[in-house]
Structures are given as C-alpha cells and as structure tokens.
Amino acid sequence: MQLLKLVDVLKILLVSKSHWYKIQEQPDAPKPIRLGPKTVRWYLRDIEQWVQLQAGKDWQK
C-alpha cells in the first residue's frame, strides 16, 4: 500500500496542480487521505484505478 504526495500524483498524471484540483471536484476522483492538518496523500492503487476508469470512458458524449 503505497501513499503518494501531490507532486507524485501530478507526475504520474501529467497534469497541473490547478487541473488536479478541478479533477478532485468530480465524484469519481480518487479520495485524499488526510494524515494531518497539512499532510495529504493518495493511494497509488486509487490513482491507477482512476486512470483505468478514465481510459474506458466514452468522451464523445
């Protein structure tokens, strides 16, 4: 079970910080894990699953 910092998530997804925060507003976005008042991480498996979900969507709609 690997936890990722924001900078790691951004590198994996190749998105900007502002775009990531827009993604986080979506109901199917990977949920952050709060470890403290200023410490947030994401599970690698949640990021990978989300990427696969996005790849399977029909973006023509």
N, C-alpha and C positions, 0 to 999 in steps of 0.2 A: 504494500500500500504506500505509494509514493505521493507526497504532497508537493505542489508546485507553487512558487511565488508568482506574482503577477508578471514580472519580467520574463519568466519561463513560459507562461501561457501565451504571451504576446509573440515570443519567438516561434513557438510551435504553430500558432495560427496565422502568423504573418499579418497581423492587424495592428492598428494603432491603439493606444490606450483609450482614446475617446470612442473609437468604434467598439472596443471591448465593452465599455460601459453601456453603450446602446444595446449590444447583444444581451447584456445582463438584465435588461428590462423585459426581455421576452420570457414567457412562462416555461419554455423548454430549455432555457440556458442552464449550464452547469452551476450548481449552487455552491457558493463560497463556504469555507469552513473558517469560522472566527475563532482564533486561538487567543486573542487578547484584544484590547481596545484599538490597537493599531496594527494588528497582525492578522492577515487574511491569506488563506491558501486554498488551492483547489486540488481535488484528487485527479491524478493523471488518468485513471480509468474513466472518470466522468468526462474529461475533455475529449478523450479518444472516442467514447460512445457518442458524444455530441457531434463530433466531426463526421462520424459514420451516418448519423441521423440526417445531417445536413446534406451529405452526398446523395442520399436516397430520395430527397425531396424533388418534386416536380416544380421547378422555378418558372415554368411557362404560365402558370395560373395567374 
